[in-house]
Amino acid sequence: MSRLFVAAALVVVLPLAAAGAEADEPPGGSWLQSWAAQPQLTGNWLGGRDALAGWGITPSIRYATDLLANAAGGQQRGKAYAGQLAVEVRVDMERLAGLRGLTFDVSGDWASGTDLSGDIGNIFTVAQYFEGSVVRLYNLYLQQSLWDGRLDVKAGRIATGSDFLSSPADLSMVNEALNPIVLAVQKNVPGVTADPNATWGGRVIARPTTSLSVSAGAYYSDPTLDQTTANGTEFEINASNGYFVIGEAGYRRNADPGDTGLPGRFRLGGYCDSNQYASLGHPPRVQTGNYGFFLLGEQMVYRKGRPGSDQGLSLFGALICAPRQSINTLPWFASAGASYRGLVPGREKDTAAFALYYGGFSRDLPGQTYELVLEWTYAIAVTPWLTVQPDFQYVINPGGRSSVGNAVVAGAQLAVEF
């Protein structure tokens, strides 16, 4: 218990005292260059990070914000700020207590700001970090890895979006259509959770080879929970609510050590939810159960540099089909895009990306046909701990309505690792 007490004190106190503490000038460079090159803004916390790591404890503090404005179109013009301060502590229980392969994770966040998509009237939220204005608990789970990672089990308060229906690896768009989960599934199944919301559940991943994986998850599903106001302490399980289950088969190309080919990842799966859903065309009527299928893929098509380099051009895409038109707002969703890391000479860590998101509305929603969003973004890695990401979005048929003018959204996202 004494170790846990000291560790907790270090996590809370040291970040407040350590910013700029490592100001000694290193050989061959200034203290400012050393500060800009370190992984986190606040450095090693006077040796506190190393001490915690020795006990298997890895804390992280991150703040991110979206600053966007709707310059034209939409229901009305507007501007909005959305931000999220996230704190996480991950504990390797093997180092701390000798429990091999076991990890404990707890995290929370403070969300703030307003929703610019409320002014525009569109369905694909233009600001990834709008999550209401609330302090909430997020993760609270145990994770067990067995047989050198060939089997991995997680249980507790977790989010579906942490393991399924996630965005392409190493890519962060500002629009929420793909990040942190394929938003169309949440629009159809409100009980599905993604960062920063979690629910009771568990998932298992089996990896028979480095290239192949099979995953399955089961979660408590509460379709009445408002995820922008929930604080994460809604621990009660109501018998009148249902469950959400999902399965996925994954394949990674050129994933073995020493492979020199271009890497890729492809995922195919399906999901179902047991709750009752009101008919879109006849609200008094209800149907029990909902389901859908998904296909996600990403593939590097050009590599810049030697084998193993992460610089180059990658393509990605997603397809969601939710067959029950009568209860699914978006029976069809499709996305495609491209990203290029190291496009600008001398900026090897920067990423330029383009994506389009298409959502086809149910035929039982008169006057709503489709929404299409085009997004261009460029993530500038100013330092390892600071990213500045100018972003431009063009929203066609906001909310699926041709009567609402196409919207022009511009701004930037900033992220800081403390």
C-alpha positions in Angstrom: 0.0 0.0 0.0 2.9 2.4 0.7 4.0 2.1 -3.0 0.5 2.9 -4.2 0.3 5.9 -1.9 3.7 7.3 -3.0 2.9 6.6 -6.6 -0.5 8.5 -6.4 1.3 11.4 -4.7 3.8 11.6 -7.5 1.1 11.5 -10.2 -0.8 14.4 -8.6 2.1 16.6 -7.4 5.0 16.4 -9.8 3.3 17.7 -13.0 2.5 20.9 -11.1 6.1 21.4 -10.1 8.1 20.1 -13.1 7.3 22.2 -16.1 10.6 23.7 -17.2 12.5 21.9 -14.4 15.0 20.3 -16.7 16.7 23.5 -17.8 20.3 22.3 -17.7 22.0 22.9 -21.0 22.9 19.6 -22.7 26.0 19.1 -24.7 25.6 20.5 -28.2 22.3 22.2 -27.7 20.3 24.7 -25.6 17.9 23.9 -22.8 15.1 25.2 -25.1 16.0 22.7 -27.8 16.1 19.9 -25.2 12.7 21.0 -23.8 11.1 21.0 -27.3 12.5 17.6 -28.1 11.2 15.8 -25.0 8.1 13.6 -25.3 5.9 15.6 -22.9 5.8 19.3 -22.2 6.4 18.9 -18.5 9.4 16.6 -19.0 10.4 13.8 -16.5 8.8 15.4 -13.5 12.1 15.7 -11.6 12.7 12.0 -12.2 9.1 11.2 -11.2 8.2 9.6 -14.5 11.1 7.2 -14.3 10.3 6.4 -10.7 6.7 5.6 -11.6 7.8 3.6 -14.7 10.0 1.5 -12.5 6.8 0.5 -10.6 4.9 -0.1 -13.8 2.9 3.1 -13.6 2.4 5.2 -16.7 0.4 8.4 -16.3 -0.6 10.7 -19.1 -2.2 14.1 -19.3 -3.5 15.5 -22.6 -5.4 18.5 -23.6 -6.9 18.9 -27.1 -9.2 21.6 -28.5 -11.1 22.3 -31.7 -11.5 26.0 -32.7 -13.8 26.1 -35.7 -16.1 28.6 -37.5 -18.9 28.1 -40.0 -18.1 30.8 -42.6 -21.0 30.1 -44.9 -24.1 28.0 -45.3 -25.8 25.8 -42.7 -28.8 26.8 -40.7 -26.8 29.8 -39.4 -23.3 31.0 -39.2 -21.3 30.5 -36.0 -18.1 29.7 -34.3 -17.4 27.3 -31.5 -14.7 26.0 -29.1 -14.7 22.4 -27.9 -12.0 21.1 -25.6 -11.1 18.0 -23.6 -8.6 17.5 -20.8 -7.9 13.8 -20.4 -6.0 12.1 -17.6 -5.1 8.4 -17.6 -3.1 6.1 -15.4 -2.0 2.7 -16.7 -0.5 0.2 -14.3 1.5 -2.8 -15.3 0.5 -5.2 -12.5 3.4 -7.5 -13.2 5.9 -4.8 -12.2 3.9 -3.5 -9.4 2.6 -6.8 -7.9 4.1 -9.7 -9.8 0.8 -10.5 -11.7 2.1 -11.5 -15.1 0.4 -10.0 -18.2 -2.2 -8.1 -16.1 -2.8 -4.3 -16.7 -5.1 -1.9 -14.8 -6.3 1.3 -16.4 -8.3 4.2 -15.1 -9.0 7.5 -16.8 -11.2 10.5 -16.9 -11.7 13.8 -18.6 -13.1 17.3 -18.4 -15.0 18.2 -21.5 -16.1 21.8 -22.3 -17.3 23.9 -25.1 -20.2 24.0 -27.6 -21.4 22.1 -30.6 -20.9 23.9 -34.0 -22.8 21.2 -35.8 -25.9 22.4 -33.8 -25.6 25.7 -35.8 -25.0 24.0 -39.1 -27.6 21.3 -38.6 -25.5 18.4 -39.9 -25.2 14.9 -38.6 -21.4 14.3 -38.8 -20.1 16.4 -35.9 -17.5 18.8 -37.3 -15.6 19.0 -34.0 -14.1 15.7 -32.7 -13.7 17.1 -29.2 -17.2 18.3 -28.6 -18.4 16.0 -25.8 -20.6 18.3 -23.8 -19.5 20.3 -20.7 -18.9 17.7 -17.9 -16.3 16.1 -15.8 -16.5 12.3 -16.2 -14.9 9.0 -15.4 -13.9 7.1 -18.5 -12.0 3.8 -18.4 -11.9 1.5 -15.4 -10.8 -1.9 -16.4 -8.4 -4.9 -16.1 -6.7 -6.3 -19.2 -5.0 -9.7 -19.2 -2.5 -10.8 -21.9 -1.7 -14.5 -22.3 0.6 -16.6 -24.4 2.8 -13.7 -25.5 -0.1 -11.7 -26.6 -1.9 -14.3 -28.7 -4.9 -14.0 -26.4 -5.9 -10.7 -24.8 -8.9 -10.2 -22.5 -10.3 -6.9 -21.2 -13.2 -6.3 -18.8 -14.7 -3.5 -16.8 -15.9 0.0 -17.7 -14.7 0.2 -21.4 -15.8 1.7 -24.7 -16.6 -0.2 -27.8 -14.7 2.3 -29.8 -11.4 1.5 -28.1 -11.3 -1.9 -29.8 -13.9 -1.9 -32.7 -15.0 0.4 -35.5 -12.0 2.7 -34.8 -10.4 5.2 -37.2 -7.4 4.2 -39.4 -4.1 3.8 -37.5 -1.9 6.9 -36.9 -4.6 9.2 -38.4 -6.7 11.8 -36.7 -9.2 13.8 -38.6 -11.1 16.7 -37.0 -14.6 15.6 -38.1 -16.0 12.9 -35.8 -17.3 10.7 -38.6 -14.4 8.3 -38.2 -12.8 9.4 -34.9 -12.9 7.9 -32.3 -15.5 5.5 -33.7 -17.5 5.2 -37.0 -20.2 7.7 -36.0 -22.9 6.2 -38.2 -23.1 3.2 -35.9 -23.6 5.4 -32.9 -26.4 7.3 -34.7 -28.2 4.0 -35.4 -27.4 2.4 -32.0 -27.3 5.1 -29.3 -26.0 2.6 -26.7 -22.7 2.2 -28.4 -19.9 4.0 -26.5 -16.6 5.6 -27.6 -14.0 7.9 -26.0 -14.7 9.6 -23.5 -17.8 7.4 -22.6 -17.6 3.8 -21.4 -20.0 1.1 -20.2 -19.8 -2.3 -18.6 -18.4 -4.9 -20.9 -15.7 -7.2 -22.0 -13.8 -8.2 -25.1 -11.4 -10.8 -26.2 -8.9 -10.8 -29.0 -7.2 -14.0 -30.4 -4.1 -13.7 -32.6 -3.2 -17.1 -34.1 -0.6 -15.3 -36.2 0.9 -11.8 -36.4 -1.3 -11.3 -39.5 -4.6 -12.7 -38.4 -6.9 -11.8 -35.5 -10.4 -12.6 -34.3 -12.2 -10.3 -31.9 -15.5 -10.3 -30.0 -17.0 -8.0 -27.5 -20.2 -7.8 -25.4 -21.4 -4.6 -23.7 -24.3 -3.2 -21.6 -26.3 -1.0 -23.9 -28.4 1.9 -22.6 -30.0 3.8 -25.5 -31.6 6.4 -23.1 -28.2 7.7 -21.8 -27.3 11.1 -23.0 -23.5 10.7 -23.7 -22.9 14.4 -23.7 -24.1 14.8 -20.1 -23.2 11.4 -18.6 -20.5 11.6 -16.0 -19.3 8.0 -16.2 -20.6 6.9 -12.7 -23.8 5.5 -14.1 -22.8 2.0 -12.7 -26.3 0.6 -12.3 -27.5 -2.0 -14.8 -31.1 -1.7 -15.7 -32.8 -5.0 -16.6 -35.0 -3.1 -19.1 -32.0 -2.2 -21.2 -30.2 -4.6 -23.5 -26.8 -5.6 -24.7 -24.6 -4.9 -27.7 -22.4 -7.6 -29.2 -19.8 -7.3 -32.0 -17.4 -9.6 -33.8 -14.6 -8.9 -36.2 -12.0 -10.7 -38.2 -8.8 -8.8 -39.0 -5.9 -9.2 -41.4 -2.6 -7.3 -41.4 -0.4 -7.3 -44.5 3.3 -7.4 -44.1 3.0 -7.5 -40.3 5.8 -10.0 -39.5 9.2 -8.8 -38.2 11.5 -8.2 -41.2 8.7 -7.8 -43.7 9.7 -5.2 -46.3 6.4 -4.9 -48.1 3.9 -2.1 -47.6 1.7 -2.6 -44.5 -2.0 -2.7 -44.5 -4.9 -3.6 -42.2 -8.4 -4.9 -43.1 -11.4 -5.6 -40.8 -14.7 -7.3 -41.5 -17.4 -7.8 -38.9 -20.9 -7.4 -37.7 -22.9 -6.3 -34.6 -26.3 -6.6 -33.1 -28.2 -4.8 -30.3 -31.1 -6.2 -28.3 -32.9 -3.0 -27.4 -36.2 -1.8 -28.7 -36.3 0.9 -31.4 -39.1 3.2 -32.4 -40.1 3.1 -36.1 -38.9 6.2 -37.9 -42.0 6.4 -40.0 -44.5 5.4 -37.3 -43.0 6.4 -33.9 -45.6 4.5 -31.8 -44.4 1.2 -33.3 -41.3 -0.5 -32.0 -39.0 -3.2 -33.2 -36.8 -5.4 -31.0 -33.2 -5.7 -32.1 -30.9 -4.0 -34.5 -27.9 -5.1 -36.5 -25.4 -4.2 -39.1 -22.2 -5.1 -40.9 -18.9 -3.3 -41.5 -15.8 -3.3 -43.7 -12.8 -1.2 -42.8 -9.5 -1.0 -44.7 -6.2 0.9 -44.9 -3.2 0.3 -47.0 0.1 2.1 -47.6 0.6 2.4 -51.4 3.9 4.3 -51.5 6.7 4.4 -49.0 9.2 7.2 -48.7 12.5 6.0 -47.5 13.8 2.6 -46.4 11.7 -0.5 -45.5 10.1 0.1 -42.1 9.6 3.8 -42.7 6.2 5.2 -41.7 6.5 8.0 -44.3 4.5 7.8 -47.5 1.0 7.6 -49.0 -1.8 5.5 -47.5 -5.4 5.0 -48.6 -8.2 4.1 -46.3 -12.0 3.4 -46.5 -15.0 2.3 -44.6 -18.4 0.8 -45.4 -21.3 0.3 -43.0 -24.6 -1.4 -43.8 -27.5 -1.4 -41.3 -30.3 -3.1 -43.3 -33.4 -2.1 -41.2 -34.4 1.1 -42.9 -37.4 1.5 -40.6 -35.3 2.0 -37.5 -31.8 3.1 -38.7 -31.2 6.8 -39.4 -28.2 6.0 -41.6 -28.7 2.6 -43.2 -25.6 3.3 -45.4 -22.3 5.0 -44.6 -19.2 5.1 -46.7 -15.9 6.9 -46.4 -12.7 7.1 -48.4 -9.5 9.1 -48.0 -5.8 9.4 -48.3 -3.0 10.5 -46.0 0.6 11.3 -46.6 3.2 11.4 -43.8 6.3 13.5 -44.6 4.8 15.2 -47.6 6.7 18.4 -47.1 10.6 18.0 -47.2 12.0 18.4 -43.7 8.6 17.8 -42.0 8.8 14.0 -41.7 6.4 13.8 -38.7 3.7 16.0 -40.3 0.6 14.3 -41.9 -1.6 15.7 -44.7 -4.9 14.0 -45.2 -8.2 14.2 -47.2 -11.4 12.3 -46.5 -15.0 12.2 -47.6 -17.9 10.9 -45.5 -21.2 9.9 -47.0 -24.3 9.1 -45.0 -27.5 7.9 -46.7 -30.6 8.6 -44.7 -33.5 6.1 -44.2 -36.3 6.3 -46.8 -38.7 6.7 -43.8 -37.3 10.1 -43.1 -39.0 12.4 -45.7 -37.0 15.3 -46.9 -33.7 13.8 -45.9 -31.6 12.1 -48.6 -27.8 12.2 -47.8 -25.1 14.2 -46.2 -21.6 14.4 -47.7 -18.6 16.0 -46.0 -15.3 16.7 -47.6 -12.4 17.3 -45.2 -8.8 18.5 -45.8 -6.4 18.7 -42.9 -2.7 19.0 -42.1 -1.3 17.9 -38.8 1.9 19.8 -37.9 4.1 18.1 -35.3 5.5 21.3 -33.8 7.2 19.3 -31.1 6.7 15.7 -29.9 4.2 17.0 -27.4 2.4 19.7 -29.5 0.4 19.3 -32.6 -1.3 22.1 -34.5 -3.7 21.0 -37.2 -5.4 23.4 -39.6 -8.6 22.0 -41.0 -11.2 22.7 -43.7 -14.5 21.0 -44.2 -17.2 21.4 -46.8 -20.6 20.0 -45.7 -23.0 19.2 -48.5 -26.8 18.7 -47.7 -26.4 19.3 -44.0 -28.7 16.9 -42.2 -29.6 15.4 -45.5 -31.7 18.5 -46.5 -31.1 20.3 -49.7 -33.0 23.3 -48.3 -30.1 24.0 -46.0 -27.1 25.7 -47.7 -23.8 23.8 -48.0 -21.6 24.8 -45.1 -18.0 26.0 -45.2 -16.1 25.2 -41.9 -12.6 26.2 -41.2 -10.3 26.3 -38.1 -7.7 24.3 -36.3 -7.2 21.5 -33.7 -4.5 21.8 -31.1 -3.2 18.9 -28.9 -0.7 19.0 -26.0 0.8 16.1 -24.1 1.7 17.2 -20.6 
